[in-house]
Amino acid sequence: MTTLEFDWVDAFSDVAFGGNGCAVVHGGAALPDEVCLAYVRETSLVECTFTGPSELADVRVRYFLATREIPFAGHPTIATVAALKARGYMTGDRIVLETGAGLVPVTLTEDGLFEMTQIAPRFGLRPDPALVARAIGLPEAAIAAPPQFVSTGLPFCITLLRHHGDLRQARLDAEGLRDLAALQGFDGSDMAEPFLVTLEGATGSGQTFSRLLLAPPSPPEDPFTGSATGAMASYLWHNGLLEASGFVAEQGHWMGRPGQARVSRVGSADQIEGVRVAGAGYVLMSGAINLPG
C-alpha cells in the first residue's frame, strides 16, 4: 500500500464549491496508469493531477480523465499550483510545470490569482457546422461562426453560439459526438466535445460565457474549463470576433458553480505566441489517500 497526501481544490473560484474541483495527489506521478484512472473514477471529478520530480522544470504534472491520461488541462493546472502554494512547495511567485504539452509557467499575480501561460494555439480542422449542431442538439442556425478545432495544449471544437438561449438549450448527442470525434481522427469522444461560447458574460463583469458538455464516464458537464478557455480566446482573436486583447471569461453559473478567469494574449491577433489564463484556487479538502501498490 502507498500512502500519499492530496488536496482537493476548487479552481477558478476564491470560495468553496465554486469553479471546478480537482484532486491533486502529491508525489503520485510514478503511480501506475490504472491506479490514477481508478482514483479519478473514485472522486467522480472530471480530472485529477499527480505530481512528481522533474529534470526540466520545478514540478512534473500528469493529468488524468476517468478514461485516459491527457497532456494538459487548465483548471487542474490552477488547482495544482494552488495546492503547491498552500503546502509551501511553491516558495516564490513563479513556478514552471513539466506537462505532456510542454513546459507551462505559472505566476502568482499581485491580486492573488494564479496565471498560467498556455502554449501558442494550433488551429485545426473546421468541421461542418451541421455536424457540430447535431452533436450539441441545436439547429445549425444557432451557430454564429464556423466552428474550429483549436488547441493550446488540448484540442477543443470551439463553437460560437448566437444567444444565451441557444447555450442553455444545448444537449449532448452521443452519436453526433462520435461522428465528430471520428472526423478529427480521435479514437474516443472524450477529447472532441464542442466548447460552446457566447459573446455575453453571465455577470456584468464577464465578456464571454461558456459551457462544455461531457460524455460518460465523466460528469455530464464541466463547471470550468481552463484549457478550452485559452483555445476559445485564440479562436475569437484569430477570427476577428473579439477585439480586446484581454477579457473576463465565465462558466459554470447555471450549474451553481460560478467560475471566472482573466484572459490575455501574448503577441498579436495575427501571431498569437501564447495565452495567459488566470484564476483563483480554493483548497477545500486536504488529507491522505491509501492506494494499492
C-alpha positions as CSV (number, residue, x, y, z in Angstrom):
1,M,0.0,0.0,0.0
2,T,1.2,3.5,-0.8
3,T,0.0,6.5,1.3
4,L,0.2,9.9,-0.4
5,E,-1.1,13.4,0.5
6,F,-3.7,15.1,-1.5
7,D,-5.5,18.4,-1.8
8,W,-9.0,18.9,-3.3
9,V,-9.0,22.4,-4.9
10,D,-11.9,24.4,-6.4
11,A,-10.2,26.1,-9.4
12,F,-11.2,29.5,-10.9
13,S,-13.0,30.3,-7.6
14,D,-12.0,32.0,-4.4
15,V,-14.8,30.4,-2.4
16,A,-15.8,26.9,-1.5
17,F,-18.0,24.9,-4.0
18,G,-17.3,27.4,-6.9
19,G,-15.5,26.8,-10.2
20,N,-14.2,23.3,-11.0
21,G,-12.9,20.8,-8.5
22,C,-9.6,18.9,-8.9
23,A,-7.8,16.5,-6.6
24,V,-4.1,16.9,-6.6
25,V,-2.1,13.8,-5.5
26,H,1.3,14.9,-4.3
27,G,4.1,12.5,-5.3
28,G,1.7,10.4,-7.4
29,A,3.3,10.9,-10.8
30,A,5.0,7.5,-10.6
31,L,1.8,5.6,-9.9
32,P,0.6,3.1,-12.5
33,D,-1.9,4.4,-15.0
34,E,-4.6,2.1,-13.9
35,V,-4.4,3.4,-10.3
36,C,-4.6,7.0,-11.5
37,L,-7.6,6.2,-13.6
38,A,-9.4,4.4,-10.8
39,Y,-8.7,7.3,-8.5
40,V,-10.4,9.8,-10.9
41,R,-13.4,7.5,-11.1
42,E,-13.5,7.2,-7.3
43,T,-13.6,11.0,-7.0
44,S,-16.3,11.5,-9.7
45,L,-14.3,14.5,-10.8
46,V,-13.6,15.3,-14.4
47,E,-9.8,15.3,-13.9
48,C,-7.2,14.8,-11.3
49,T,-3.4,15.5,-11.2
50,F,-0.4,13.6,-10.0
51,T,2.8,15.4,-9.2
52,G,6.4,14.4,-9.1
53,P,10.0,15.5,-9.6
54,S,11.2,16.9,-12.9
55,E,14.6,17.3,-14.5
56,L,13.2,20.0,-16.9
57,A,11.0,22.2,-14.6
58,D,10.1,22.7,-10.9
59,V,7.5,20.0,-10.9
60,R,6.2,17.3,-13.2
61,V,2.4,17.1,-13.5
62,R,0.4,14.3,-15.0
63,Y,-3.3,14.9,-15.9
64,F,-5.9,12.1,-15.9
65,L,-9.5,11.8,-17.0
66,A,-11.6,8.8,-15.9
67,T,-10.7,7.2,-19.3
68,R,-7.2,8.2,-20.2
69,E,-4.1,10.4,-19.5
70,I,-4.2,13.7,-21.3
71,P,-1.2,16.1,-22.0
72,F,-2.6,19.2,-20.3
73,A,-5.7,20.7,-18.7
74,G,-6.4,24.2,-17.5
75,H,-8.4,24.0,-14.3
76,P,-6.2,21.2,-12.9
77,T,-3.1,23.4,-13.5
78,I,-4.6,26.2,-11.4
79,A,-5.6,23.6,-8.8
80,T,-2.2,22.0,-8.7
81,V,-0.3,25.3,-8.3
82,A,-2.8,26.5,-5.6
83,A,-2.2,23.2,-3.7
84,L,1.6,23.5,-4.1
85,K,1.5,27.1,-2.8
86,A,-0.7,26.2,0.2
87,R,1.7,23.4,1.2
88,G,4.7,25.6,0.9
89,Y,6.1,23.7,-2.2
90,M,6.0,27.0,-4.2
91,T,8.1,29.5,-2.3
92,G,8.2,32.4,-4.8
93,D,5.7,33.9,-7.2
94,R,6.6,31.8,-10.2
95,I,6.8,28.0,-10.9
96,V,7.3,26.0,-14.1
97,L,5.4,22.8,-14.7
98,E,6.5,19.9,-16.9
99,T,3.4,18.7,-18.7
100,G,2.7,16.4,-21.6
101,A,2.1,19.6,-23.7
102,G,5.5,21.1,-22.8
103,L,6.6,23.5,-20.1
104,V,3.9,25.7,-18.5
105,P,4.9,28.7,-16.4
106,V,2.5,29.8,-13.7
107,T,2.8,33.1,-11.9
108,L,1.2,34.4,-8.7
109,T,-0.2,37.8,-9.6
110,E,-0.3,40.8,-7.2
111,D,-4.0,40.3,-6.7
112,G,-3.6,36.7,-5.7
113,L,-4.5,34.9,-9.0
114,F,-2.6,32.0,-10.5
115,E,-1.8,32.9,-14.1
116,M,-0.7,30.1,-16.4
117,T,0.7,30.8,-19.9
118,Q,-0.6,28.3,-22.3
119,I,1.4,27.5,-25.5
120,A,0.8,29.2,-28.8
121,P,-2.5,27.9,-30.4
122,R,-2.7,25.3,-33.1
123,F,-5.6,25.8,-35.4
124,G,-7.0,22.7,-36.9
125,L,-10.0,21.3,-38.9
126,R,-13.1,23.3,-39.5
127,P,-15.9,20.7,-39.2
128,D,-19.2,21.0,-41.0
129,P,-21.4,23.2,-38.8
130,A,-24.3,20.8,-39.4
131,L,-22.3,18.0,-37.8
132,V,-21.4,20.1,-34.8
133,A,-25.0,21.3,-34.4
134,R,-26.1,17.6,-34.3
135,A,-23.5,16.8,-31.6
136,I,-25.0,19.6,-29.4
137,G,-28.7,19.1,-30.2
138,L,-29.2,22.5,-31.8
139,P,-30.3,23.8,-35.2
140,E,-27.4,24.9,-37.4
141,A,-28.7,28.4,-37.3
142,A,-27.8,28.7,-33.6
143,I,-24.1,28.6,-34.6
144,A,-22.8,32.2,-35.3
145,A,-19.4,31.4,-36.9
146,P,-17.7,28.3,-38.5
147,P,-16.6,26.0,-35.6
148,Q,-12.9,25.0,-35.5
149,F,-10.7,22.6,-33.6
150,V,-8.1,24.7,-31.6
151,S,-5.5,23.6,-29.1
152,T,-3.4,25.5,-26.6
153,G,-2.3,22.1,-25.1
154,L,-5.6,20.2,-25.6
155,P,-7.9,20.3,-28.6
156,F,-11.5,21.5,-28.4
157,C,-14.0,22.2,-31.1
158,I,-14.7,25.9,-30.4
159,T,-18.3,26.8,-31.3
160,L,-19.7,30.3,-31.1
161,L,-23.4,30.4,-30.4
162,R,-25.7,33.4,-31.0
163,H,-27.6,33.7,-27.8
164,H,-27.7,32.6,-24.1
165,G,-30.9,30.8,-25.0
166,D,-29.0,28.6,-27.5
167,L,-26.4,27.9,-24.9
168,R,-29.0,26.9,-22.3
169,Q,-30.8,24.5,-24.7
170,A,-27.7,22.7,-25.9
171,R,-27.7,18.9,-25.2
172,L,-25.0,16.4,-26.0
173,D,-25.9,13.9,-28.7
174,A,-23.7,10.8,-28.2
175,E,-23.9,9.6,-31.8
176,G,-23.2,13.0,-33.2
177,L,-20.3,13.4,-30.9
178,R,-18.8,10.1,-32.0
179,D,-19.1,11.2,-35.6
180,L,-17.4,14.5,-34.8
181,A,-14.6,12.7,-33.0
182,A,-14.1,10.3,-35.9
183,L,-13.8,13.2,-38.3
184,Q,-10.9,14.6,-36.2
185,G,-9.3,11.2,-36.0
186,F,-9.8,10.7,-32.3
187,D,-10.1,7.1,-31.0
188,G,-12.7,8.3,-28.4
189,S,-15.1,11.1,-27.8
190,D,-13.7,12.4,-24.6
191,M,-11.5,14.9,-26.3
192,A,-13.9,16.1,-29.0
193,E,-16.7,17.8,-27.1
194,P,-17.6,21.2,-28.6
195,F,-16.7,24.1,-26.3
196,L,-19.8,26.4,-26.6
197,V,-19.3,30.1,-26.1
198,T,-21.4,33.3,-26.3
199,L,-20.1,36.8,-26.5
200,E,-22.1,37.8,-23.5
201,G,-21.0,37.2,-19.9
202,A,-23.0,35.5,-17.2
203,T,-22.5,38.6,-15.0
204,G,-21.8,42.3,-15.6
205,S,-18.0,41.7,-15.4
206,G,-17.8,38.9,-18.0
207,Q,-17.3,39.2,-21.7
208,T,-17.9,35.5,-22.6
209,F,-20.0,32.7,-21.1
210,S,-19.4,29.1,-22.0
211,R,-20.4,25.5,-21.4
212,L,-18.7,22.2,-22.0
213,L,-21.0,19.1,-22.2
214,L,-19.2,15.8,-21.4
215,A,-19.7,12.2,-22.4
216,P,-19.8,9.3,-19.8
217,P,-18.0,8.2,-17.7
218,S,-17.2,11.9,-17.0
219,P,-19.8,14.0,-15.2
220,P,-22.4,15.5,-17.7
221,E,-20.9,19.0,-17.7
222,D,-17.6,20.7,-16.8
223,P,-18.0,23.6,-14.4
224,F,-15.0,25.5,-15.7
225,T,-12.6,24.5,-18.5
226,G,-9.3,26.4,-18.4
227,S,-7.6,24.8,-21.4
228,A,-10.6,25.3,-23.5
229,T,-10.8,28.9,-22.4
230,G,-7.3,29.5,-23.9
231,A,-8.3,27.8,-27.1
232,M,-11.6,29.7,-27.2
233,A,-9.8,33.1,-26.8
234,S,-7.4,32.2,-29.5
235,Y,-10.3,31.3,-31.9
236,L,-12.0,34.6,-31.2
237,W,-8.9,36.7,-31.7
238,H,-7.7,34.8,-34.8
239,N,-11.1,35.1,-36.5
240,G,-11.6,38.8,-35.6
241,L,-14.6,38.1,-33.3
242,L,-13.1,39.8,-30.3
243,E,-11.0,43.0,-30.5
244,A,-9.9,43.3,-26.8
245,S,-6.6,41.6,-26.1
246,G,-7.8,40.8,-22.6
247,F,-11.2,39.9,-21.1
248,V,-13.0,38.0,-18.4
249,A,-14.3,34.5,-19.2
250,E,-17.2,33.0,-17.2
251,Q,-18.5,29.4,-16.9
252,G,-20.4,27.2,-14.5
253,H,-23.0,29.8,-13.3
254,W,-26.0,27.7,-14.4
255,M,-24.6,24.7,-12.5
256,G,-24.4,26.6,-9.3
257,R,-20.6,26.6,-9.5
258,P,-19.7,30.0,-10.9
259,G,-16.1,30.3,-12.2
260,Q,-14.2,33.2,-13.7
261,A,-10.9,33.6,-15.5
262,R,-8.9,36.6,-16.6
263,V,-7.6,36.0,-20.1
264,S,-4.9,37.9,-22.0
265,R,-3.0,37.5,-25.3
266,V,0.8,37.2,-25.8
267,G,1.5,38.6,-29.2
268,S,-0.8,40.0,-31.9
269,A,-4.1,38.6,-33.0
270,D,-2.4,37.5,-36.3
271,Q,0.5,35.9,-34.5
272,I,-0.6,34.6,-31.1
273,E,2.5,33.5,-29.1
274,G,0.6,32.3,-26.0
275,V,-2.4,32.8,-23.9
276,R,-2.4,33.8,-20.3
277,V,-5.3,32.4,-18.2
278,A,-5.5,33.5,-14.6
279,G,-7.8,32.3,-11.8
280,A,-8.1,31.8,-8.1
281,G,-7.8,28.4,-6.3
282,Y,-9.6,27.5,-3.1
283,V,-8.3,24.5,-1.1
284,L,-11.4,22.7,0.0
285,M,-10.0,19.5,1.5
286,S,-6.7,18.0,2.4
287,G,-5.7,14.6,3.6
288,A,-4.0,11.3,2.8
289,I,-5.0,8.5,0.5
290,N,-4.1,4.8,0.7
291,L,-3.5,3.4,-2.8
292,P,-2.6,-0.1,-3.9
293,G,1.0,-0.8,-4.9
